[in-house]
């Protein structure tokens, strides 16, 4: 069931998000991420839906000419920002692992020359 008392939080790249504790306790939130597209939206959605604390996660791009995404998060009990930060941390862990594997494969390749 989608909650009707959702909050909207706007986050602009390079600016303080201005998210206060009142918003941080919501279990239903829509984050507006400026200067982002499907690349980050789909990754975050995937990381969020893997979390058993998340009831719903999805994103949309309001219009193709707008460079922003609306990321909707709904949780059972955990605050949305808590699961969002966890999804961001998990994404960074995956990226670090992939970069490590690329470095390892490059070294292995160069040793075979």
Secondary structure, DSSP 4 states (H G I P E B T S, - for coil): ---SS-EEEEE-TTS-----HHHHT-SEEEEEEET--HHHHHHHHHHHHTSTTEEEEEEE-S-TTS-EEEEEEEESSS-HHHHHHHHHHHHHHHHHHHHHHHHHHHHHHHHT-
